[in-house]
Amino acid sequence: MDRFDAMQAFARVVETGSFTKAAATLHMSKTTVTQLVQQLEARLRVRLLNRTTRKVNVTADGAAYYERVVRLLVDLDDAETSVSSASMAPRGRLRVDVPSPLARLLLIPALPEFFARYPDIQLTLGVSDRVVDIISENVDCVVRGGEITDQSLVARHVGDLQLGIYAARSYLQRFGMPEHPRELEEGKHKTVGFLWTRTGMTLPYAMHRGEERMEAQGRPQLIVDDGNAYLAAGLVGLGILWLPQYMAEPHLASGELLALFDDWQMPPMPMYLAFPPNRHVSAKVRVFIDWITELMSERAPVVE
């Protein structure tokens, strides 16, 4: 039995709650993972996991052992990285998940510079607005808008997106220019709704002008769950949009969109990079975190 492989297999089973998912993330067969954990239990002479046909639960002894195993694996990886980092550039496969508009408008245009710095990294970029399971889907890190509520993840605040309210010229020609945000909640105006997959709901946006404060989400005729589709719906005049500034800028410049309610302010949307706390932050992940932090500081700096 390779003790390192066995400990790594055990840790991943605990993190994913499944032998099948652990095997997939480790690129091993389920049989191999099962045998490694069984051999580890035999060596330690203690049961680490309780198995049923439906799920796997860690025992009290297993939980205590897991905490020590994670620290040991991190220390071992750190030792190897410190020895090799001076002579070896970050390399290997890196899987990151990001919102689709952020990928299309900010990340992908900047990737040539990233690959020029780190030519030995192979990046798999998941582009969606859905919430991924970082552990079970073997994702190294995610970039997401809004507060990270999952307490099992480490989250780093990397930027703040300035928000505004916009409408297409074709929409305003049909419905007229609203003079106050409350008109979005009543009367003839329509909005495009964005369905947040974390909550399964459309959420209101807080706004203020001096001492006047309100929340508005409008009356959507169309609701979508993808940022690019949301923007496309607004551009064809299906309703008024709440957009991050970076998404609106090119369409303001072309005259496709017009800004509404310039005298109203909205709190910025925080952007976070999140990763599992018990997975070692390897060199390739570390340089990506530093690069995305640098990129966001240029395009959407954190509001102090």
N, C-alpha and C positions, 0 to 999 in steps of 0.2 A: 504493500500500500504506500502510495506517495502521500505523506502526511499533509503537504501543502495543498495538493489537489483535493484531498479529503476535507480539509478545513474550509477551503474555498467553496466546495460543493455544499457543505453543511450551511455555511453562511448564506449562500444564495437561496437555498431552500427556505430558510427562516425569512429572508427578505421578500421572497415571492409568494410564500405560503403554498408552494406546489413543487413536486419533483419534476413535473412536466415543464413548467415555466422555467425552473432553475436550469434544467438540461438545455432548453432552447437558448437561454442567455449565455450559457457557458460553451455552446456548440459541442455538447456531448449527448450521448444517448441517455434516455431515462434510466435504462438498466445500469449504465456506468455510474450515474449519480447515486442511484439507490445503493449499489454495492459499496461505493466509497463511504457513504454515511453509515451503512451497516458495519463496515470494517472499523470506522472511527469509534462507533459505540462499543464494539467488541474490545478494542484496544483500551478504551477508558473504563469499560465495565460499568456503564451507566446508560440509561435510555435518555437520548437527547430530544427525540421527537415522538409525539403520539400521532399515529396514522389511522385514519378512517378511510372509507371508500370515497368520502366527499371532500375532506380537507386534512391538512397537516397542522398540528399545533406544537409549539415548542414547550418542553417541560420546564420546570423550575431550574433543574440542573442545566438543561440546554440553554436557557436564557442567560444564566450566569456564564456559561462557557462561551456563548456567542459574543458577549461583550469583550471577553479576553481575546477571542479569535480575531475579531475585527481590528482591535488595536495591534495585534501581532502582524496581521496581513498588511496593515497600513505602514507599520514600521519597516517591514521587509521591503515593501515597494519603495518607500522613501530611501532606504539604504541603497537599493539598486539604482534608483534615479539619480541620487547624489553622486554615485561613482561614474555613471554613464553620461550624465547631462553635459559634462564639459566637452566630451568628444562626439556626442550624438545629438542631432537636432530632433525635435519632437516628431514622431512618426506614428503611423498606424491609422486604423479606422476610427472615425469620430462621428457619432450620431447625435444630431441636434434637432429639436422641434421648435418651430417658430410660427407666429401668425402669418397668414398668406400676404397681406399688404406689406408688412415689415420686410418679408423676404423679397418681394418683387421690387419694392421701391428703395430700400436701404441696404439690405444685406447682400443680395446677389450683385448689384452694381459695384460693391466694394470688395467682392471676393477675389478679383485678380490680384489686389494688393496683399490679401491674406495668403494666397497660394505662392506669391512671390517670396514672402517671408518664410513660409513653411511648406515647401514643395513635397515633403514626404508624408503629409497628412492627407488621408482620403476622407472626404466629408460626405456623409449621407444626411441630407437636409429634409426633414419632414415638414411640409408646408401645409398648415391647416389651422383652423380656429377651434378644433376640438381639444378636450383635455386628455392628454395621454397618460398612461400608467408608466412612469419612468422605469420602475423596476422590472415589471413583467414584460415590457416592450423593449427592454435593454437600451434605453435612451440615456446618453451621458448627461445631457442638460437640456433645459427648455427655456425659452424666452417668452414671457407672457405679460399682458397688460392687466392692471388691477392688482389688488393686494393678494398675496399668496396665503391662502388659509390652511393649506395642508401642513400641519405641524411636523410631519415626518420628513420634510424637505428643508434644506438650507437655501435661503433666498438672499440674493444680493440685489440691492436697488441700483440699477444701472442707468436710469434716465427718467425723464418726465415728458410726456407728450402734451403739448399745448393744444387745447380743444377749441373748436369754433362751430358755428351753425351756418350751413350753406344751402343754397338751392340753385338748381339749373335755371338758365334763362328761359327755357321752354316752360318750366313749371310756373315761373313768375309771370310770364305772359298770359297764362291761363287763369291763375288764381290771384294775382296781384301780390304786392309786397306787404308782408305782415309788419305792423308797427310795434307790437309788443309780444313777448314770448307767450303770454297767456292765450293769444289767438291760436296757438298750436294745440291747445287743449279743448278748444271750442270753435264752432263756426265751420268754415269751408276748408280750412287748410288740412293737408295730409302730411304725414311723415313716413319715412321708411324705418321699420323696426329692426333692431339687431337682437337676435336671440343668443344670450350668453349661455354656452353649453354647461358651464359650471353650476348655474342656477336653474336652467331651463326656463328662464323668464327674460322679458325685455325690462330694462331698468330705467328709472327716471334719471335725468341729469340735473345736478344742482347748478343754479345760476344766481348771480347777484349783481346789482347796480347800486352802488352806494349802500344805503341801509335796506334797500328792497331786495328780498330774497324769495326764491321760489324753486320748485322742482317741476320739470316738464319731461314728458316722453312722447307727447303728441298722440295722434290717433292714426296708427299705421294701417294702411290698406294692404301692405306687403311686409312680411317679416322674413328675414333671411338669417343664416347662421355662419356666413362667410364674409370676411371683410371686403374682398374684391367684388363679390356679388352685391354687397351693400352699396359700394360706391357706384357700380354700374347702374343700379336701380335709380339712384339719385341723378345720375348724368342724363338719363333718358326722361327725367321729369316725373318720376313716380312719387316723389315726396321730398320733404325737407330732411337734411342729414345733419347729424353731429359727427364731426370728423376731426382726427388729429391733423395738425397743421401740415405735416409732411405729405399727407395724402391729398390735401386740398390744393397745395401750392401750384402744381403744374396746370391744374384746371382753372385756377384763378388767373394764371398768366395767359391762358388761351382764351379766357372769357367764357368758358363753358359753365363755370360756377360763379356765383356772387355771394359775398359774405353778408350775413344778416346780424342785426342787433350788435353793432360794433361797440356800443356803450355798455354792454353786459360782459361780465367775466365768468369764467368757469374754472374750477379747480383742475389742475393738470392730471392726466392719467399716469400713475407711476408704472414704470416698466421694471420687471424683475427677471433675473436669471436664477434658475433654481436647479438644484442637483441633490442626490441622496446624501445624507450625512455620513452614512457608514460605507460609502464607496470612495475609495482613494481618489483624490483629484490628481490624475496623472498629468504628465507634462503636456500632452496634447490638449487635455481639457483646460489646463491652467492657461495656456497661451490663447486659447479661444476666448476664455473669460476675459482676459486682459484686452484682447482685440475688440470684442464687442463692447466692453466698457469704454474703450477709447473712441470707437465709432459713435456710440450714443452720446458721449460727452461733446462731440462735434455737432451732431444733428439734433439731439434732444437732451441737453444737460439737465442734471438733477437740480431741482429748485431748492435752494437752501432756506 
